[in-house]
């Protein structure tokens, strides 16, 4: 069970895991782990949001609070 919508948002924007990882400056393995529900640091979330063209205030679109 995934606790985030990263894969859905990424696929809707037609961005591959490797492309998102490159833009965010993190590994594709990290993207995979997050998409499978692993937690990540706030800094990593910020990098992913920026790479997707989202503002920090839009984080709930990708990382909804439980």
N, CA, C, O and CB atoms as a CASP TS submission, in Angstrom:
PFRMAT TS
TARGET T0000
AUTHOR 0000-0000-0000
METHOD Language model
MODEL 1
PARENT N/A
ATOM      1  N   UNK     1       0.845  -1.195   0.000  1.00  0.00           N
ATOM      2  CA  UNK     1       0.000   0.000   0.000  1.00  0.00           C
ATOM      3  C   UNK     1       0.884   1.250   0.000  1.00  0.00           C
ATOM      4  O   UNK     1       1.799   1.382   0.813  1.00  0.00           O
ATOM      5  CB  UNK     1      -0.958   0.003   1.231  1.00  0.00           C
ATOM      6  N   UNK     2       0.598   2.135  -0.900  1.00  0.00           N
ATOM      7  CA  UNK     2       1.403   3.345  -1.031  1.00  0.00           C
ATOM      8  C   UNK     2       0.798   4.477  -0.211  1.00  0.00           C
ATOM      9  O   UNK     2      -0.416   4.682  -0.222  1.00  0.00           O
ATOM     10  CB  UNK     2       1.522   3.758  -2.505  1.00  0.00           C
ATOM     11  N   UNK     3       1.651   5.208   0.498  1.00  0.00           N
ATOM     12  CA  UNK     3       1.200   6.316   1.311  1.00  0.00           C
ATOM     13  C   UNK     3       1.312   7.640   0.555  1.00  0.00           C
ATOM     14  O   UNK     3       1.091   8.708   1.127  1.00  0.00           O
ATOM     15  CB  UNK     3       1.999   6.376   2.603  1.00  0.00           C
ATOM     16  N   UNK     4       1.656   7.566  -0.732  1.00  0.00           N
ATOM     17  CA  UNK     4       1.792   8.791  -1.510  1.00  0.00           C
ATOM     18  C   UNK     4       1.278   8.568  -2.934  1.00  0.00           C
ATOM     19  O   UNK     4       0.976   7.443  -3.333  1.00  0.00           O
ATOM     20  CB  UNK     4       3.266   9.262  -1.531  1.00  0.00           C
ATOM     21  N   UNK     5       1.187   9.656  -3.684  1.00  0.00           N
ATOM     22  CA  UNK     5       0.680   9.603  -5.049  1.00  0.00           C
ATOM     23  C   UNK     5       1.774   9.923  -6.057  1.00  0.00           C
ATOM     24  O   UNK     5       1.482  10.375  -7.164  1.00  0.00           O
ATOM     25  CB  UNK     5      -0.486  10.569  -5.219  1.00  0.00           C
ATOM     26  N   UNK     6       3.031   9.695  -5.687  1.00  0.00           N
ATOM     27  CA  UNK     6       4.144  10.072  -6.558  1.00  0.00           C
ATOM     28  C   UNK     6       4.061   9.410  -7.927  1.00  0.00           C
ATOM     29  O   UNK     6       4.206  10.082  -8.948  1.00  0.00           O
ATOM     30  CB  UNK     6       5.457   9.715  -5.901  1.00  0.00           C
ATOM     31  N   UNK     7       3.830   8.102  -7.958  1.00  0.00           N
ATOM     32  CA  UNK     7       3.789   7.415  -9.249  1.00  0.00           C
ATOM     33  C   UNK     7       2.665   7.964 -10.131  1.00  0.00           C
ATOM     34  O   UNK     7       2.857   8.213 -11.321  1.00  0.00           O
ATOM     35  CB  UNK     7       3.608   5.901  -9.043  1.00  0.00           C
ATOM     36  N   UNK     8       1.499   8.146  -9.528  1.00  0.00           N
ATOM     37  CA  UNK     8       0.352   8.682 -10.283  1.00  0.00           C
ATOM     38  C   UNK     8       0.658  10.063 -10.864  1.00  0.00           C
ATOM     39  O   UNK     8       0.407  10.314 -12.043  1.00  0.00           O
ATOM     40  CB  UNK     8      -0.890   8.762  -9.381  1.00  0.00           C
ATOM     41  N   UNK     9       1.193  10.946 -10.041  1.00  0.00           N
ATOM     42  CA  UNK     9       1.507  12.303 -10.496  1.00  0.00           C
ATOM     43  C   UNK     9       2.604  12.266 -11.563  1.00  0.00           C
ATOM     44  O   UNK     9       2.517  12.958 -12.578  1.00  0.00           O
ATOM     45  CB  UNK     9       1.946  13.190  -9.303  1.00  0.00           C
ATOM     46  N   UNK    10       3.626  11.458 -11.324  1.00  0.00           N
ATOM     47  CA  UNK    10       4.736  11.354 -12.284  1.00  0.00           C
ATOM     48  C   UNK    10       4.242  10.845 -13.627  1.00  0.00           C
ATOM     49  O   UNK    10       4.586  11.410 -14.665  1.00  0.00           O
ATOM     50  CB  UNK    10       5.836  10.426 -11.743  1.00  0.00           C
ATOM     51  N   UNK    11       3.441   9.788 -13.622  1.00  0.00           N
ATOM     52  CA  UNK    11       2.942   9.218 -14.875  1.00  0.00           C
ATOM     53  C   UNK    11       1.990  10.174 -15.589  1.00  0.00           C
ATOM     54  O   UNK    11       1.999  10.251 -16.818  1.00  0.00           O
ATOM     55  CB  UNK    11       2.240   7.890 -14.607  1.00  0.00           C
ATOM     56  N   UNK    12       1.171  10.900 -14.833  1.00  0.00           N
ATOM     57  CA  UNK    12       0.272  11.884 -15.449  1.00  0.00           C
ATOM     58  C   UNK    12       1.047  12.976 -16.175  1.00  0.00           C
ATOM     59  O   UNK    12       0.558  13.552 -17.146  1.00  0.00           O
ATOM     60  CB  UNK    12      -0.634  12.510 -14.390  1.00  0.00           C
ATOM     61  N   UNK    13       2.251  13.256 -15.704  1.00  0.00           N
ATOM     62  CA  UNK    13       3.100  14.279 -16.330  1.00  0.00           C
ATOM     63  C   UNK    13       4.043  13.689 -17.375  1.00  0.00           C
ATOM     64  O   UNK    13       4.884  14.392 -17.936  1.00  0.00           O
ATOM     65  CB  UNK    13       3.911  15.007 -15.267  1.00  0.00           C
ATOM     66  N   UNK    14       3.891  12.389 -17.629  1.00  0.00           N
ATOM     67  CA  UNK    14       4.696  11.683 -18.640  1.00  0.00           C
ATOM     68  C   UNK    14       6.190  11.806 -18.364  1.00  0.00           C
ATOM     69  O   UNK    14       6.989  12.036 -19.272  1.00  0.00           O
ATOM     70  CB  UNK    14       4.387  12.224 -20.036  1.00  0.00           C
ATOM     71  N   UNK    15       6.551  11.648 -17.089  1.00  0.00           N
ATOM     72  CA  UNK    15       7.949  11.727 -16.676  1.00  0.00           C
ATOM     73  C   UNK    15       8.387  10.336 -16.218  1.00  0.00           C
ATOM     74  O   UNK    15       7.699   9.702 -15.417  1.00  0.00           O
ATOM     75  CB  UNK    15       8.151  12.792 -15.535  1.00  0.00           C
ATOM     76  N   UNK    16       9.522   9.861 -16.719  1.00  0.00           N
ATOM     77  CA  UNK    16      10.040   8.559 -16.289  1.00  0.00           C
ATOM     78  C   UNK    16      10.681   8.684 -14.910  1.00  0.00           C
ATOM     79  O   UNK    16      11.001   9.781 -14.452  1.00  0.00           O
ATOM     80  CB  UNK    16      11.066   8.007 -17.315  1.00  0.00           C
ATOM     81  N   UNK    17      10.860   7.532 -14.259  1.00  0.00           N
ATOM     82  CA  UNK    17      11.539   7.535 -12.956  1.00  0.00           C
ATOM     83  C   UNK    17      12.930   8.131 -13.082  1.00  0.00           C
ATOM     84  O   UNK    17      13.341   8.956 -12.266  1.00  0.00           O
ATOM     85  CB  UNK    17      11.624   6.110 -12.381  1.00  0.00           C
ATOM     86  N   UNK    18      13.660   7.698 -14.124  1.00  0.00           N
ATOM     87  CA  UNK    18      15.045   8.176 -14.268  1.00  0.00           C
ATOM     88  C   UNK    18      15.098   9.676 -14.567  1.00  0.00           C
ATOM     89  O   UNK    18      15.997  10.375 -14.099  1.00  0.00           O
ATOM     90  CB  UNK    18      15.761   7.399 -15.384  1.00  0.00           C
ATOM     91  N   UNK    19      14.138  10.164 -15.343  1.00  0.00           N
ATOM     92  CA  UNK    19      14.098  11.599 -15.641  1.00  0.00           C
ATOM     93  C   UNK    19      13.795  12.400 -14.374  1.00  0.00           C
ATOM     94  O   UNK    19      14.432  13.420 -14.112  1.00  0.00           O
ATOM     95  CB  UNK    19      13.039  11.899 -16.730  1.00  0.00           C
ATOM     96  N   UNK    20      12.822  11.933 -13.593  1.00  0.00           N
ATOM     97  CA  UNK    20      12.489  12.621 -12.346  1.00  0.00           C
ATOM     98  C   UNK    20      13.678  12.585 -11.390  1.00  0.00           C
ATOM     99  O   UNK    20      13.991  13.583 -10.740  1.00  0.00           O
ATOM    100  CB  UNK    20      11.246  11.981 -11.686  1.00  0.00           C
ATOM    101  N   UNK    21      14.332  11.441 -11.309  1.00  0.00           N
ATOM    102  CA  UNK    21      15.496  11.313 -10.424  1.00  0.00           C
ATOM    103  C   UNK    21      16.598  12.288 -10.825  1.00  0.00           C
ATOM    104  O   UNK    21      17.205  12.940  -9.976  1.00  0.00           O
ATOM    105  CB  UNK    21      16.034   9.873 -10.449  1.00  0.00           C
ATOM    106  N   UNK    22      16.849  12.378 -12.130  1.00  0.00           N
ATOM    107  CA  UNK    22      17.893  13.293 -12.618  1.00  0.00           C
ATOM    108  C   UNK    22      17.538  14.741 -12.287  1.00  0.00           C
ATOM    109  O   UNK    22      18.379  15.498 -11.801  1.00  0.00           O
ATOM    110  CB  UNK    22      18.089  13.130 -14.144  1.00  0.00           C
ATOM    111  N   UNK    23      16.286  15.119 -12.553  1.00  0.00           N
ATOM    112  CA  UNK    23      15.861  16.496 -12.281  1.00  0.00           C
ATOM    113  C   UNK    23      15.908  16.827 -10.796  1.00  0.00           C
ATOM    114  O   UNK    23      16.220  17.954 -10.409  1.00  0.00           O
ATOM    115  CB  UNK    23      14.454  16.723 -12.808  1.00  0.00           C
ATOM    116  N   UNK    24      15.593  15.825  -9.962  1.00  0.00           N
ATOM    117  CA  UNK    24      15.555  16.054  -8.520  1.00  0.00           C
ATOM    118  C   UNK    24      16.922  15.891  -7.859  1.00  0.00           C
ATOM    119  O   UNK    24      17.105  16.270  -6.703  1.00  0.00           O
ATOM    120  CB  UNK    24      14.569  15.110  -7.879  1.00  0.00           C
ATOM    121  N   UNK    25      17.884  15.323  -8.597  1.00  0.00           N
ATOM    122  CA  UNK    25      19.213  15.117  -8.033  1.00  0.00           C
ATOM    123  C   UNK    25      19.260  13.981  -7.013  1.00  0.00           C
ATOM    124  O   UNK    25      20.052  14.012  -6.072  1.00  0.00           O
ATOM    125  CB  UNK    25      19.691  16.388  -7.389  1.00  0.00           C
ATOM    126  N   UNK    26      18.402  12.979  -7.212  1.00  0.00           N
ATOM    127  CA  UNK    26      18.388  11.804  -6.343  1.00  0.00           C
ATOM    128  C   UNK    26      18.401  10.561  -7.231  1.00  0.00           C
ATOM    129  O   UNK    26      18.285  10.669  -8.452  1.00  0.00           O
ATOM    130  CB  UNK    26      17.135  11.810  -5.388  1.00  0.00           C
ATOM    131  N   UNK    27      18.539   9.393  -6.629  1.00  0.00           N
ATOM    132  CA  UNK    27      18.636   8.178  -7.440  1.00  0.00           C
ATOM    133  C   UNK    27      17.263   7.660  -7.863  1.00  0.00           C
ATOM    134  O   UNK    27      16.260   7.896  -7.190  1.00  0.00           O
ATOM    135  CB  UNK    27      19.380   7.095  -6.671  1.00  0.00           C
ATOM    136  N   UNK    28      17.238   6.950  -8.989  1.00  0.00           N
ATOM    137  CA  UNK    28      15.998   6.325  -9.459  1.00  0.00           C
ATOM    138  C   UNK    28      15.541   5.274  -8.453  1.00  0.00           C
ATOM    139  O   UNK    28      14.342   5.039  -8.304  1.00  0.00           O
ATOM    140  CB  UNK    28      16.195   5.686 -10.862  1.00  0.00           C
ATOM    141  N   UNK    29      16.485   4.643  -7.764  1.00  0.00           N
ATOM    142  CA  UNK    29      16.133   3.666  -6.737  1.00  0.00           C
ATOM    143  C   UNK    29      15.353   4.340  -5.604  1.00  0.00           C
ATOM    144  O   UNK    29      14.402   3.768  -5.072  1.00  0.00           O
ATOM    145  CB  UNK    29      17.404   2.983  -6.184  1.00  0.00           C
ATOM    146  N   UNK    30      15.757   5.543  -5.246  1.00  0.00           N
ATOM    147  CA  UNK    30      15.036   6.295  -4.210  1.00  0.00           C
ATOM    148  C   UNK    30      13.613   6.589  -4.677  1.00  0.00           C
ATOM    149  O   UNK    30      12.668   6.453  -3.899  1.00  0.00           O
ATOM    150  CB  UNK    30      15.777   7.619  -3.870  1.00  0.00           C
ATOM    151  N   UNK    31      13.450   6.989  -5.937  1.00  0.00           N
ATOM    152  CA  UNK    31      12.110   7.232  -6.487  1.00  0.00           C
ATOM    153  C   UNK    31      11.275   5.960  -6.381  1.00  0.00           C
ATOM    154  O   UNK    31      10.124   6.009  -5.949  1.00  0.00           O
ATOM    155  CB  UNK    31      12.194   7.709  -7.967  1.00  0.00           C
ATOM    156  N   UNK    32      11.843   4.830  -6.771  1.00  0.00           N
ATOM    157  CA  UNK    32      11.129   3.550  -6.705  1.00  0.00           C
ATOM    158  C   UNK    32      10.692   3.231  -5.282  1.00  0.00           C
ATOM    159  O   UNK    32       9.552   2.829  -5.049  1.00  0.00           O
ATOM    160  CB  UNK    32      12.009   2.421  -7.243  1.00  0.00           C
ATOM    161  N   UNK    33      11.598   3.412  -4.339  1.00  0.00           N
ATOM    162  CA  UNK    33      11.276   3.118  -2.936  1.00  0.00           C
ATOM    163  C   UNK    33      10.145   4.007  -2.430  1.00  0.00           C
ATOM    164  O   UNK    33       9.243   3.534  -1.740  1.00  0.00           O
ATOM    165  CB  UNK    33      12.518   3.301  -2.052  1.00  0.00           C
ATOM    166  N   UNK    34      10.193   5.284  -2.771  1.00  0.00           N
ATOM    167  CA  UNK    34       9.153   6.208  -2.328  1.00  0.00           C
ATOM    168  C   UNK    34       7.812   5.829  -2.959  1.00  0.00           C
ATOM    169  O   UNK    34       6.778   5.857  -2.292  1.00  0.00           O
ATOM    170  CB  UNK    34       9.530   7.666  -2.687  1.00  0.00           C
ATOM    171  N   UNK    35       7.834   5.476  -4.243  1.00  0.00           N
ATOM    172  CA  UNK    35       6.596   5.083  -4.918  1.00  0.00           C
ATOM    173  C   UNK    35       5.995   3.819  -4.303  1.00  0.00           C
ATOM    174  O   UNK    35       4.781   3.618  -4.352  1.00  0.00           O
ATOM    175  CB  UNK    35       6.856   4.862  -6.408  1.00  0.00           C
ATOM    176  N   UNK    36       6.840   2.974  -3.728  1.00  0.00           N
ATOM    177  CA  UNK    36       6.356   1.748  -3.082  1.00  0.00           C
ATOM    178  C   UNK    36       5.914   1.992  -1.646  1.00  0.00           C
ATOM    179  O   UNK    36       5.496   1.058  -0.962  1.00  0.00           O
ATOM    180  CB  UNK    36       7.437   0.681  -3.107  1.00  0.00           C
ATOM    181  N   UNK    37       6.002   3.231  -1.183  1.00  0.00           N
ATOM    182  CA  UNK    37       5.487   3.566   0.139  1.00  0.00           C
ATOM    183  C   UNK    37       6.516   3.843   1.213  1.00  0.00           C
ATOM    184  O   UNK    37       6.151   4.128   2.354  1.00  0.00           O
ATOM    185  CB  UNK    37       4.643   2.492   0.592  1.00  0.00           C
ATOM    186  N   UNK    38       7.810   3.766   0.872  1.00  0.00           N
ATOM    187  CA  UNK    38       8.831   4.085   1.868  1.00  0.00           C
ATOM    188  C   UNK    38       8.785   5.573   2.204  1.00  0.00           C
ATOM    189  O   UNK    38       8.444   6.406   1.364  1.00  0.00           O
ATOM    190  CB  UNK    38      10.238   3.688   1.358  1.00  0.00           C
ATOM    191  N   UNK    39       9.131   5.881   3.435  1.00  0.00           N
ATOM    192  CA  UNK    39       9.151   7.288   3.830  1.00  0.00           C
ATOM    193  C   UNK    39      10.427   7.942   3.301  1.00  0.00           C
ATOM    194  O   UNK    39      11.378   7.257   2.923  1.00  0.00           O
ATOM    195  CB  UNK    39       9.057   7.434   5.379  1.00  0.00           C
ATOM    196  N   UNK    40      10.434   9.252   3.280  1.00  0.00           N
ATOM    197  CA  UNK    40      11.633   9.980   2.861  1.00  0.00           C
ATOM    198  C   UNK    40      11.715  11.287   3.635  1.00  0.00           C
ATOM    199  O   UNK    40      10.740  11.730   4.241  1.00  0.00           O
ATOM    200  CB  UNK    40      11.622  10.247   1.327  1.00  0.00           C
ATOM    201  N   UNK    41      12.887  11.891   3.605  1.00  0.00           N
ATOM    202  CA  UNK    41      13.107  13.140   4.331  1.00  0.00           C
ATOM    203  C   UNK    41      12.377  14.296   3.654  1.00  0.00           C
ATOM    204  O   UNK    41      12.060  14.237   2.466  1.00  0.00           O
ATOM    205  CB  UNK    41      14.609  13.447   4.431  1.00  0.00           C
ATOM    206  N   UNK    42      12.119  15.338   4.424  1.00  0.00           N
ATOM    207  CA  UNK    42      11.468  16.537   3.898  1.00  0.00           C
ATOM    208  C   UNK    42      12.268  17.130   2.741  1.00  0.00           C
ATOM    209  O   UNK    42      11.690  17.593   1.757  1.00  0.00           O
ATOM    210  CB  UNK    42      11.292  17.582   5.009  1.00  0.00           C
ATOM    211  N   UNK    43      13.592  17.117   2.856  1.00  0.00           N
ATOM    212  CA  UNK    43      14.440  17.672   1.797  1.00  0.00           C
ATOM    213  C   UNK    43      14.247  16.902   0.490  1.00  0.00           C
ATOM    214  O   UNK    43      14.222  17.496  -0.587  1.00  0.00           O
ATOM    215  CB  UNK    43      15.923  17.640   2.219  1.00  0.00           C
ATOM    216  N   UNK    44      14.112  15.581   0.591  1.00  0.00           N
ATOM    217  CA  UNK    44      13.874  14.761  -0.598  1.00  0.00           C
ATOM    218  C   UNK    44      12.523  15.092  -1.204  1.00  0.00           C
ATOM    219  O   UNK    44      12.396  15.196  -2.425  1.00  0.00           O
ATOM    220  CB  UNK    44      13.951  13.265  -0.254  1.00  0.00           C
ATOM    221  N   UNK    45      11.512  15.259  -0.361  1.00  0.00           N
ATOM    222  CA  UNK    45      10.179  15.646  -0.852  1.00  0.00           C
ATOM    223  C   UNK    45      10.252  16.980  -1.590  1.00  0.00           C
ATOM    224  O   UNK    45       9.649  17.146  -2.650  1.00  0.00           O
ATOM    225  CB  UNK    45       9.169  15.739   0.320  1.00  0.00           C
ATOM    226  N   UNK    46      10.999  17.932  -1.016  1.00  0.00           N
ATOM    227  CA  UNK    46      11.145  19.251  -1.657  1.00  0.00           C
ATOM    228  C   UNK    46      11.779  19.125  -3.035  1.00  0.00           C
ATOM    229  O   UNK    46      11.329  19.761  -3.988  1.00  0.00           O
ATOM    230  CB  UNK    46      11.993  20.188  -0.778  1.00  0.00           C
ATOM    231  N   UNK    47      12.818  18.307  -3.144  1.00  0.00           N
ATOM    232  CA  UNK    47      13.500  18.110  -4.427  1.00  0.00           C
ATOM    233  C   UNK    47      12.551  17.497  -5.465  1.00  0.00           C
ATOM    234  O   UNK    47      12.534  17.909  -6.626  1.00  0.00           O
ATOM    235  CB  UNK    47      14.738  17.207  -4.241  1.00  0.00           C
ATOM    236  N   UNK    48      11.763  16.509  -5.029  1.00  0.00           N
ATOM    237  CA  UNK    48      10.820  15.857  -5.942  1.00  0.00           C
ATOM    238  C   UNK    48       9.746  16.832  -6.394  1.00  0.00           C
ATOM    239  O   UNK    48       9.426  16.893  -7.582  1.00  0.00           O
ATOM    240  CB  UNK    48      10.175  14.637  -5.272  1.00  0.00           C
ATOM    241  N   UNK    49       9.188  17.593  -5.469  1.00  0.00           N
ATOM    242  CA  UNK    49       8.160  18.571  -5.831  1.00  0.00           C
ATOM    243  C   UNK    49       8.703  19.591  -6.831  1.00  0.00           C
ATOM    244  O   UNK    49       8.036  19.915  -7.814  1.00  0.00           O
ATOM    245  CB  UNK    49       7.638  19.288  -4.574  1.00  0.00           C
ATOM    246  N   UNK    50       9.906  20.095  -6.583  1.00  0.00           N
ATOM    247  CA  UNK    50      10.520  21.068  -7.487  1.00  0.00           C
ATOM    248  C   UNK    50      10.732  20.453  -8.868  1.00  0.00           C
ATOM    249  O   UNK    50      10.494  21.105  -9.884  1.00  0.00           O
ATOM    250  CB  UNK    50      11.860  21.571  -6.914  1.00  0.00           C
ATOM    251  N   UNK    51      11.180  19.200  -8.902  1.00  0.00           N
ATOM    252  CA  UNK    51      11.431  18.527 -10.183  1.00  0.00           C
ATOM    253  C   UNK    51      10.125  18.316 -10.955  1.00  0.00           C
ATOM    254  O   UNK    51      10.130  18.268 -12.185  1.00  0.00           O
ATOM    255  CB  UNK    51      12.135  17.171  -9.950  1.00  0.00           C
ATOM    256  N   UNK    52       9.018  18.190 -10.237  1.00  0.00           N
ATOM    257  CA  UNK    52       7.707  18.029 -10.875  1.00  0.00           C
ATOM    258  C   UNK    52       7.071  19.371 -11.221  1.00  0.00           C
ATOM    259  O   UNK    52       5.993  19.414 -11.814  1.00  0.00           O
ATOM    260  CB  UNK    52       6.775  17.240  -9.968  1.00  0.00           C
ATOM    261  N   UNK    53       7.734  20.464 -10.853  1.00  0.00           N
ATOM    262  CA  UNK    53       7.191  21.785 -11.128  1.00  0.00           C
ATOM    263  C   UNK    53       6.109  22.215 -10.156  1.00  0.00           C
ATOM    264  O   UNK    53       5.276  23.063 -10.475  1.00  0.00           O
ATOM    265  CB  UNK    53       6.649  21.822 -12.508  1.00  0.00           C
ATOM    266  N   UNK    54       6.125  21.628  -8.969  1.00  0.00           N
ATOM    267  CA  UNK    54       5.136  21.965  -7.946  1.00  0.00           C
ATOM    268  C   UNK    54       5.770  22.814  -6.858  1.00  0.00           C
ATOM    269  O   UNK    54       6.968  22.714  -6.593  1.00  0.00           O
ATOM    270  CB  UNK    54       4.524  20.693  -7.340  1.00  0.00           C
ATOM    271  N   UNK    55       4.949  23.653  -6.226  1.00  0.00           N
ATOM    272  CA  UNK    55       5.417  24.470  -5.111  1.00  0.00           C
ATOM    273  C   UNK    55       5.307  23.647  -3.819  1.00  0.00           C
ATOM    274  O   UNK    55       4.508  22.714  -3.749  1.00  0.00           O
ATOM    275  CB  UNK    55       4.594  25.801  -5.003  1.00  0.00           C
ATOM    276  N   UNK    56       6.104  23.988  -2.799  1.00  0.00           N
ATOM    277  CA  UNK    56       5.995  23.270  -1.515  1.00  0.00           C
ATOM    278  C   UNK    56       4.580  23.241  -0.961  1.00  0.00           C
ATOM    279  O   UNK    56       4.189  22.263  -0.323  1.00  0.00           O
ATOM    280  CB  UNK    56       6.908  23.902  -0.495  1.00  0.00           C
ATOM    281  N   UNK    57       3.803  24.298  -1.194  1.00  0.00           N
ATOM    282  CA  UNK    57       2.426  24.330  -0.698  1.00  0.00           C
ATOM    283  C   UNK    57       1.535  23.293  -1.374  1.00  0.00           C
ATOM    284  O   UNK    57       0.460  22.974  -0.864  1.00  0.00           O
ATOM    285  CB  UNK    57       1.839  25.710  -0.900  1.00  0.00           C
ATOM    286  N   UNK    58       1.972  22.765  -2.517  1.00  0.00           N
ATOM    287  CA  UNK    58       1.198  21.765  -3.252  1.00  0.00           C
ATOM    288  C   UNK    58       1.610  20.336  -2.891  1.00  0.00           C
ATOM    289  O   UNK    58       1.242  19.391  -3.589  1.00  0.00           O
ATOM    290  CB  UNK    58       1.357  21.983  -4.749  1.00  0.00           C
ATOM    291  N   UNK    59       2.370  20.174  -1.810  1.00  0.00           N
ATOM    292  CA  UNK    59       2.897  18.859  -1.447  1.00  0.00           C
ATOM    293  C   UNK    59       1.808  17.816  -1.233  1.00  0.00           C
ATOM    294  O   UNK    59       2.039  16.629  -1.465  1.00  0.00           O
ATOM    295  CB  UNK    59       3.730  18.973  -0.202  1.00  0.00           C
ATOM    296  N   UNK    60       0.613  18.241  -0.790  1.00  0.00           N
ATOM    297  CA  UNK    60      -0.465  17.282  -0.536  1.00  0.00           C
ATOM    298  C   UNK    60      -0.941  16.592  -1.814  1.00  0.00           C
ATOM    299  O   UNK    60      -1.572  15.537  -1.741  1.00  0.00           O
ATOM    300  CB  UNK    60      -1.637  17.984   0.132  1.00  0.00           C
ATOM    301  N   UNK    61      -0.650  17.168  -2.983  1.00  0.00           N
ATOM    302  CA  UNK    61      -1.005  16.516  -4.247  1.00  0.00           C
ATOM    303  C   UNK    61      -0.200  15.225  -4.438  1.00  0.00           C
ATOM    304  O   UNK    61      -0.664  14.283  -5.080  1.00  0.00           O
ATOM    305  CB  UNK    61      -0.765  17.477  -5.434  1.00  0.00           C
ATOM    306  N   UNK    62       1.001  15.199  -3.878  1.00  0.00           N
ATOM    307  CA  UNK    62       1.895  14.061  -4.040  1.00  0.00           C
ATOM    308  C   UNK    62       2.058  13.287  -2.735  1.00  0.00           C
ATOM    309  O   UNK    62       2.064  12.056  -2.726  1.00  0.00           O
ATOM    310  CB  UNK    62       3.253  14.529  -4.542  1.00  0.00           C
ATOM    311  N   UNK    63       2.188  14.019  -1.643  1.00  0.00           N
ATOM    312  CA  UNK    63       2.425  13.406  -0.324  1.00  0.00           C
ATOM    313  C   UNK    63       1.318  13.806   0.643  1.00  0.00           C
ATOM    314  O   UNK    63       1.542  14.638   1.523  1.00  0.00           O
ATOM    315  CB  UNK    63       3.810  13.827   0.243  1.00  0.00           C
ATOM    316  N   UNK    64       0.114  13.222   0.494  1.00  0.00           N
ATOM    317  CA  UNK    64      -0.977  13.606   1.396  1.00  0.00           C
ATOM    318  C   UNK    64      -0.674  13.205   2.835  1.00  0.00           C
ATOM    319  O   UNK    64      -0.070  12.163   3.094  1.00  0.00           O
ATOM    320  CB  UNK    64      -2.294  12.967   0.943  1.00  0.00           C
ATOM    321  N   UNK    65      -1.103  14.049   3.759  1.00  0.00           N
ATOM    322  CA  UNK    65      -0.898  13.754   5.175  1.00  0.00           C
ATOM    323  C   UNK    65      -1.866  12.653   5.592  1.00  0.00           C
ATOM    324  O   UNK    65      -3.026  12.648   5.182  1.00  0.00           O
ATOM    325  CB  UNK    65      -1.094  15.030   6.053  1.00  0.00           C
ATOM    326  N   UNK    66      -1.384  11.728   6.404  1.00  0.00           N
ATOM    327  CA  UNK    66      -2.238  10.629   6.877  1.00  0.00           C
ATOM    328  C   UNK    66      -2.973  11.030   8.130  1.00  0.00           C
ATOM    329  O   UNK    66      -3.740  10.237   8.676  1.00  0.00           O
ATOM    330  CB  UNK    66      -1.412   9.367   7.139  1.00  0.00           C
TER
END
